[in-house]
Amino acid sequence: MKKIVAGAMALLVVGCASESYEKGGEQYRYYPPVAKATNNTLEMVTPVDLVWARAEKWFSDQGLTIENSQRGAGLMTASAEQSADGLAWLDCGTMGSKVALGNPNLQVNLIITQSGNNSVATVSVKGNTELFFVEASGERIPAPSIKPVCVSRGSLEQGLFATLDG
């Protein structure tokens, strides 16, 4: 008798779980990204001043705003606020069909130093975004309790380094 009751309870639990899934449970899920190792340092046989000028041009060409440019310290920071273009460089996680990302912010820190006759560039890319639940009508409902942190896809670093090493 206990086995029959236990079996009936197991079927009831499985039935409820699949019913929840069919009603949209997975459609509203958000899974944060997993950071992957990216090549974020490049040593070049190029003068520091030329690397610096190429970096400024590259950021401008990509539509990134240079917020801080301290040539003497070798630090340049750039950003894109609430720009969908940031998602091309950022992995902000995966989500169900009823979840959408919006208003991504991208932050790039670039350090350029001289090492003998060479230049060394190190870049750090990070970002964040907002999450929305999407109603059947298409209306986007903000989900401020979920704070996605985005990680680099590695493509910004590749594009920047290709330009710096010209």
C-alpha atoms as an extended CHARMM CRD file, in Angstrom:
* protein
*
       166  EXT
         1         1  MET       CA              0.0000000000        0.0000000000        0.0000000000  PROA      1               0.0000000000
         2         2  LYS       CA              2.8580000000        2.3760000000        0.8610000000  PROA      2               0.0000000000
         3         3  LYS       CA              4.3840000000        1.7400000000       -2.5790000000  PROA      3               0.0000000000
         4         4  ILE       CA              1.1170000000        2.6090000000       -4.3160000000  PROA      4               0.0000000000
         5         5  VAL       CA              0.7480000000        5.8500000000       -2.3300000000  PROA      5               0.0000000000
         6         6  ALA       CA              4.4110000000        6.7560000000       -2.9830000000  PROA      6               0.0000000000
         7         7  GLY       CA              3.9630000000        6.0470000000       -6.6960000000  PROA      7               0.0000000000
         8         8  ALA       CA              0.8180000000        8.1630000000       -6.8630000000  PROA      8               0.0000000000
         9         9  MET       CA              2.5890000000       11.0260000000       -5.0580000000  PROA      9               0.0000000000
        10        10  ALA       CA              5.5370000000       10.8410000000       -7.4930000000  PROA      10              0.0000000000
        11        11  LEU       CA              3.1750000000       11.0210000000      -10.4770000000  PROA      11              0.0000000000
        12        12  LEU       CA              1.3670000000       13.9630000000       -8.9040000000  PROA      12              0.0000000000
        13        13  VAL       CA              4.6460000000       15.8650000000       -8.3690000000  PROA      13              0.0000000000
        14        14  VAL       CA              5.8480000000       15.1460000000      -11.9300000000  PROA      14              0.0000000000
        15        15  GLY       CA              2.4710000000       16.1670000000      -13.3110000000  PROA      15              0.0000000000
        16        16  CYS       CA              2.5660000000       19.4770000000      -11.4240000000  PROA      16              0.0000000000
        17        17  ALA       CA              6.1330000000       20.1670000000      -12.5230000000  PROA      17              0.0000000000
        18        18  SER       CA              5.3760000000       19.5460000000      -16.1940000000  PROA      18              0.0000000000
        19        19  GLU       CA              2.2080000000       21.6230000000      -15.9310000000  PROA      19              0.0000000000
        20        20  SER       CA              4.2580000000       24.5100000000      -14.5070000000  PROA      20              0.0000000000
        21        21  TYR       CA              6.7490000000       24.1350000000      -17.3620000000  PROA      21              0.0000000000
        22        22  GLU       CA              3.9490000000       24.1150000000      -19.9540000000  PROA      22              0.0000000000
        23        23  LYS       CA              2.4540000000       27.2690000000      -18.4070000000  PROA      23              0.0000000000
        24        24  GLY       CA              5.6820000000       29.1830000000      -18.9820000000  PROA      24              0.0000000000
        25        25  GLY       CA              8.0520000000       28.5060000000      -16.0780000000  PROA      25              0.0000000000
        26        26  GLU       CA             11.0840000000       28.1050000000      -18.3800000000  PROA      26              0.0000000000
        27        27  GLN       CA              9.9680000000       31.0290000000      -20.5420000000  PROA      27              0.0000000000
        28        28  TYR       CA             10.6240000000       33.3800000000      -17.6070000000  PROA      28              0.0000000000
        29        29  ARG       CA             14.0150000000       31.9980000000      -16.5730000000  PROA      29              0.0000000000
        30        30  TYR       CA             17.3020000000       33.9340000000      -16.6710000000  PROA      30              0.0000000000
        31        31  TYR       CA             20.7070000000       32.2590000000      -16.4860000000  PROA      31              0.0000000000
        32        32  PRO       CA             23.7770000000       34.4590000000      -15.8580000000  PROA      32              0.0000000000
        33        33  PRO       CA             26.7230000000       34.1910000000      -18.2430000000  PROA      33              0.0000000000
        34        34  VAL       CA             29.7710000000       32.0980000000      -17.5470000000  PROA      34              0.0000000000
        35        35  ALA       CA             32.9880000000       34.0870000000      -17.9020000000  PROA      35              0.0000000000
        36        36  LYS       CA             35.4080000000       32.6760000000      -20.4490000000  PROA      36              0.0000000000
        37        37  ALA       CA             39.1250000000       33.3270000000      -20.6410000000  PROA      37              0.0000000000
        38        38  THR       CA             39.9140000000       35.9720000000      -23.2520000000  PROA      38              0.0000000000
        39        39  ASN       CA             43.2310000000       37.2310000000      -24.5410000000  PROA      39              0.0000000000
        40        40  ASN       CA             43.3490000000       40.6410000000      -22.9000000000  PROA      40              0.0000000000
        41        41  THR       CA             47.0550000000       41.5410000000      -23.2500000000  PROA      41              0.0000000000
        42        42  LEU       CA             49.0970000000       42.2340000000      -26.3720000000  PROA      42              0.0000000000
        43        43  GLU       CA             52.7720000000       43.1180000000      -26.7170000000  PROA      43              0.0000000000
        44        44  MET       CA             53.6560000000       45.0150000000      -29.9060000000  PROA      44              0.0000000000
        45        45  VAL       CA             56.7560000000       46.3810000000      -31.6060000000  PROA      45              0.0000000000
        46        46  THR       CA             54.9620000000       49.7170000000      -32.0490000000  PROA      46              0.0000000000
        47        47  PRO       CA             55.7330000000       53.0460000000      -30.3180000000  PROA      47              0.0000000000
        48        48  VAL       CA             53.5140000000       53.8570000000      -27.3340000000  PROA      48              0.0000000000
        49        49  ASP       CA             52.3790000000       57.1830000000      -28.8260000000  PROA      49              0.0000000000
        50        50  LEU       CA             51.2070000000       55.4690000000      -32.0100000000  PROA      50              0.0000000000
        51        51  VAL       CA             49.3690000000       52.7730000000      -30.0350000000  PROA      51              0.0000000000
        52        52  TRP       CA             47.6860000000       55.5160000000      -27.9680000000  PROA      52              0.0000000000
        53        53  ALA       CA             46.5350000000       57.4240000000      -31.0710000000  PROA      53              0.0000000000
        54        54  ARG       CA             45.2470000000       54.2240000000      -32.6970000000  PROA      54              0.0000000000
        55        55  ALA       CA             43.2820000000       53.3730000000      -29.5210000000  PROA      55              0.0000000000
        56        56  GLU       CA             41.6250000000       56.8040000000      -29.4430000000  PROA      56              0.0000000000
        57        57  LYS       CA             40.6260000000       56.4710000000      -33.1000000000  PROA      57              0.0000000000
        58        58  TRP       CA             39.3490000000       52.9080000000      -32.6570000000  PROA      58              0.0000000000
        59        59  PHE       CA             37.1380000000       53.8820000000      -29.7060000000  PROA      59              0.0000000000
        60        60  SER       CA             35.7620000000       56.8260000000      -31.6740000000  PROA      60              0.0000000000
        61        61  ASP       CA             35.1330000000       54.6790000000      -34.7730000000  PROA      61              0.0000000000
        62        62  GLN       CA             33.2080000000       52.1820000000      -32.6310000000  PROA      62              0.0000000000
        63        63  GLY       CA             31.0040000000       54.9080000000      -31.1270000000  PROA      63              0.0000000000
        64        64  LEU       CA             32.4990000000       54.5270000000      -27.6540000000  PROA      64              0.0000000000
        65        65  THR       CA             32.8720000000       57.6390000000      -25.5180000000  PROA      65              0.0000000000
        66        66  ILE       CA             36.3420000000       58.1720000000      -24.0610000000  PROA      66              0.0000000000
        67        67  GLU       CA             35.6720000000       59.1650000000      -20.4510000000  PROA      67              0.0000000000
        68        68  ASN       CA             39.2210000000       59.3010000000      -19.1730000000  PROA      68              0.0000000000
        69        69  SER       CA             42.4750000000       59.7040000000      -21.0880000000  PROA      69              0.0000000000
        70        70  GLN       CA             45.5770000000       59.8760000000      -18.9020000000  PROA      70              0.0000000000
        71        71  ARG       CA             48.4270000000       59.3650000000      -21.3530000000  PROA      71              0.0000000000
        72        72  GLY       CA             51.1020000000       59.8840000000      -18.6690000000  PROA      72              0.0000000000
        73        73  ALA       CA             49.5750000000       57.1360000000      -16.5250000000  PROA      73              0.0000000000
        74        74  GLY       CA             48.8370000000       54.9510000000      -19.5570000000  PROA      74              0.0000000000
        75        75  LEU       CA             45.1260000000       54.6550000000      -18.7270000000  PROA      75              0.0000000000
        76        76  MET       CA             42.1880000000       55.1840000000      -21.0610000000  PROA      76              0.0000000000
        77        77  THR       CA             38.5790000000       54.3580000000      -20.2140000000  PROA      77              0.0000000000
        78        78  ALA       CA             35.6890000000       54.3150000000      -22.6370000000  PROA      78              0.0000000000
        79        79  SER       CA             32.0320000000       53.4250000000      -22.4110000000  PROA      79              0.0000000000
        80        80  ALA       CA             28.7520000000       53.0590000000      -24.2180000000  PROA      80              0.0000000000
        81        81  GLU       CA             25.7020000000       53.7850000000      -22.0770000000  PROA      81              0.0000000000
        82        82  GLN       CA             22.3710000000       52.1600000000      -22.8930000000  PROA      82              0.0000000000
        83        83  SER       CA             23.6220000000       51.0570000000      -26.2940000000  PROA      83              0.0000000000
        84        84  ALA       CA             22.4120000000       47.8700000000      -27.9510000000  PROA      84              0.0000000000
        85        85  ASP       CA             25.7910000000       47.7630000000      -29.7310000000  PROA      85              0.0000000000
        86        86  GLY       CA             27.2940000000       46.7480000000      -26.3940000000  PROA      86              0.0000000000
        87        87  LEU       CA             25.6060000000       43.3480000000      -26.6940000000  PROA      87              0.0000000000
        88        88  ALA       CA             27.8310000000       42.5360000000      -29.6820000000  PROA      88              0.0000000000
        89        89  TRP       CA             30.7870000000       42.5350000000      -27.2550000000  PROA      89              0.0000000000
        90        90  LEU       CA             29.0620000000       41.3400000000      -24.0900000000  PROA      90              0.0000000000
        91        91  ASP       CA             27.5310000000       38.0570000000      -23.0130000000  PROA      91              0.0000000000
        92        92  CYS       CA             24.7420000000       38.9120000000      -20.5960000000  PROA      92              0.0000000000
        93        93  GLY       CA             23.4140000000       35.3790000000      -20.1260000000  PROA      93              0.0000000000
        94        94  THR       CA             20.6380000000       33.3010000000      -21.6070000000  PROA      94              0.0000000000
        95        95  MET       CA             16.9600000000       33.6070000000      -20.9930000000  PROA      95              0.0000000000
        96        96  GLY       CA             13.6100000000       32.1420000000      -21.7720000000  PROA      96              0.0000000000
        97        97  SER       CA             11.4140000000       33.3800000000      -24.6110000000  PROA      97              0.0000000000
        98        98  LYS       CA              9.4970000000       35.7740000000      -22.3380000000  PROA      98              0.0000000000
        99        99  VAL       CA             12.6140000000       37.5800000000      -21.0660000000  PROA      99              0.0000000000
       100       100  ALA       CA             14.4530000000       40.3920000000      -22.8690000000  PROA      100             0.0000000000
       101       101  LEU       CA             17.5850000000       42.4090000000      -22.2290000000  PROA      101             0.0000000000
       102       102  GLY       CA             17.6020000000       46.1570000000      -22.5420000000  PROA      102             0.0000000000
       103       103  ASN       CA             19.7350000000       49.2490000000      -22.0240000000  PROA      103             0.0000000000
       104       104  PRO       CA             23.1550000000       47.5610000000      -21.8450000000  PROA      104             0.0000000000
       105       105  ASN       CA             26.1040000000       49.5480000000      -20.4840000000  PROA      105             0.0000000000
       106       106  LEU       CA             29.6410000000       48.7750000000      -21.6400000000  PROA      106             0.0000000000
       107       107  GLN       CA             32.8170000000       49.8040000000      -19.7830000000  PROA      107             0.0000000000
       108       108  VAL       CA             36.3130000000       49.3910000000      -21.2690000000  PROA      108             0.0000000000
       109       109  ASN       CA             39.5740000000       50.0300000000      -19.4020000000  PROA      109             0.0000000000
       110       110  LEU       CA             42.7540000000       50.1150000000      -21.4850000000  PROA      110             0.0000000000
       111       111  ILE       CA             46.2590000000       50.2960000000      -20.0330000000  PROA      111             0.0000000000
       112       112  ILE       CA             49.1190000000       51.0270000000      -22.4230000000  PROA      112             0.0000000000
       113       113  THR       CA             52.6930000000       50.7830000000      -21.1430000000  PROA      113             0.0000000000
       114       114  GLN       CA             56.1630000000       50.7320000000      -22.6120000000  PROA      114             0.0000000000
       115       115  SER       CA             58.3600000000       47.6660000000      -22.1470000000  PROA      115             0.0000000000
       116       116  GLY       CA             61.7940000000       48.3150000000      -23.5940000000  PROA      116             0.0000000000
       117       117  ASN       CA             61.2060000000       49.1040000000      -27.2760000000  PROA      117             0.0000000000
       118       118  ASN       CA             57.7670000000       47.4780000000      -27.2070000000  PROA      118             0.0000000000
       119       119  SER       CA             54.3210000000       48.5960000000      -26.1570000000  PROA      119             0.0000000000
       120       120  VAL       CA             52.0220000000       46.4650000000      -24.0220000000  PROA      120             0.0000000000
       121       121  ALA       CA             48.2530000000       46.9380000000      -24.0800000000  PROA      121             0.0000000000
       122       122  THR       CA             45.9410000000       45.3430000000      -21.5180000000  PROA      122             0.0000000000
       123       123  VAL       CA             42.1840000000       45.7110000000      -21.8430000000  PROA      123             0.0000000000
       124       124  SER       CA             39.3440000000       44.9390000000      -19.4410000000  PROA      124             0.0000000000
       125       125  VAL       CA             35.7580000000       44.7350000000      -20.7020000000  PROA      125             0.0000000000
       126       126  LYS       CA             32.6920000000       44.5520000000      -18.4890000000  PROA      126             0.0000000000
       127       127  GLY       CA             29.0960000000       45.6340000000      -18.4990000000  PROA      127             0.0000000000
       128       128  ASN       CA             25.6030000000       45.3530000000      -17.1330000000  PROA      128             0.0000000000
       129       129  THR       CA             22.0870000000       45.5400000000      -18.4590000000  PROA      129             0.0000000000
       130       130  GLU       CA             18.4580000000       45.5210000000      -17.4150000000  PROA      130             0.0000000000
       131       131  LEU       CA             16.0440000000       42.6260000000      -17.6830000000  PROA      131             0.0000000000
       132       132  PHE       CA             12.4230000000       42.7780000000      -18.7920000000  PROA      132             0.0000000000
       133       133  PHE       CA              9.5810000000       40.2720000000      -18.8470000000  PROA      133             0.0000000000
       134       134  VAL       CA              7.6470000000       40.3700000000      -22.1010000000  PROA      134             0.0000000000
       135       135  GLU       CA              3.8460000000       40.1560000000      -21.9770000000  PROA      135             0.0000000000
       136       136  ALA       CA              1.7870000000       38.5950000000      -24.7920000000  PROA      136             0.0000000000
       137       137  SER       CA              0.9070000000       42.1480000000      -25.8990000000  PROA      137             0.0000000000
       138       138  GLY       CA              4.6180000000       42.9010000000      -26.3520000000  PROA      138             0.0000000000
       139       139  GLU       CA              4.7150000000       45.1940000000      -23.3180000000  PROA      139             0.0000000000
       140       140  ARG       CA              8.0400000000       45.0130000000      -21.4900000000  PROA      140             0.0000000000
       141       141  ILE       CA              7.7860000000       44.8500000000      -17.6920000000  PROA      141             0.0000000000
       142       142  PRO       CA             11.0180000000       45.8200000000      -15.8660000000  PROA      142             0.0000000000
       143       143  ALA       CA             12.5510000000       43.2290000000      -13.5270000000  PROA      143             0.0000000000
       144       144  PRO       CA             14.6630000000       45.4420000000      -11.2230000000  PROA      144             0.0000000000
       145       145  SER       CA             15.2290000000       42.6150000000       -8.7270000000  PROA      145             0.0000000000
       146       146  ILE       CA             17.4310000000       40.8430000000      -11.3090000000  PROA      146             0.0000000000
       147       147  LYS       CA             20.7580000000       42.6330000000      -11.9120000000  PROA      147             0.0000000000
       148       148  PRO       CA             22.5620000000       40.9280000000      -14.8150000000  PROA      148             0.0000000000
       149       149  VAL       CA             26.3160000000       41.4210000000      -14.9600000000  PROA      149             0.0000000000
       150       150  CYS       CA             27.7510000000       40.9330000000      -18.4260000000  PROA      150             0.0000000000
       151       151  VAL       CA             31.1090000000       39.4010000000      -19.3620000000  PROA      151             0.0000000000
       152       152  SER       CA             33.2720000000       39.8910000000      -22.4280000000  PROA      152             0.0000000000
       153       153  ARG       CA             32.7930000000       37.7350000000      -25.5210000000  PROA      153             0.0000000000
       154       154  GLY       CA             36.4090000000       38.4910000000      -26.5270000000  PROA      154             0.0000000000
       155       155  SER       CA             35.4640000000       40.1730000000      -29.8110000000  PROA      155             0.0000000000
       156       156  LEU       CA             36.1240000000       43.7400000000      -28.5970000000  PROA      156             0.0000000000
       157       157  GLU       CA             39.6280000000       42.7760000000      -27.5150000000  PROA      157             0.0000000000
       158       158  GLN       CA             40.3130000000       41.1140000000      -30.8880000000  PROA      158             0.0000000000
       159       159  GLY       CA             39.1260000000       44.1310000000      -32.8770000000  PROA      159             0.0000000000
       160       160  LEU       CA             41.0190000000       46.6180000000      -30.7100000000  PROA      160             0.0000000000
       161       161  PHE       CA             44.2510000000       44.6190000000      -30.7840000000  PROA      161             0.0000000000
       162       162  ALA       CA             44.0720000000       44.2150000000      -34.5650000000  PROA      162             0.0000000000
       163       163  THR       CA             43.9640000000       48.0060000000      -34.8670000000  PROA      163             0.0000000000
       164       164  LEU       CA             46.6220000000       48.7190000000      -32.2410000000  PROA      164             0.0000000000
       165       165  ASP       CA             49.1010000000       46.3320000000      -33.8360000000  PROA      165             0.0000000000
       166       166  GLY       CA             48.1800000000       47.7540000000      -37.2910000000  PROA      166             0.0000000000
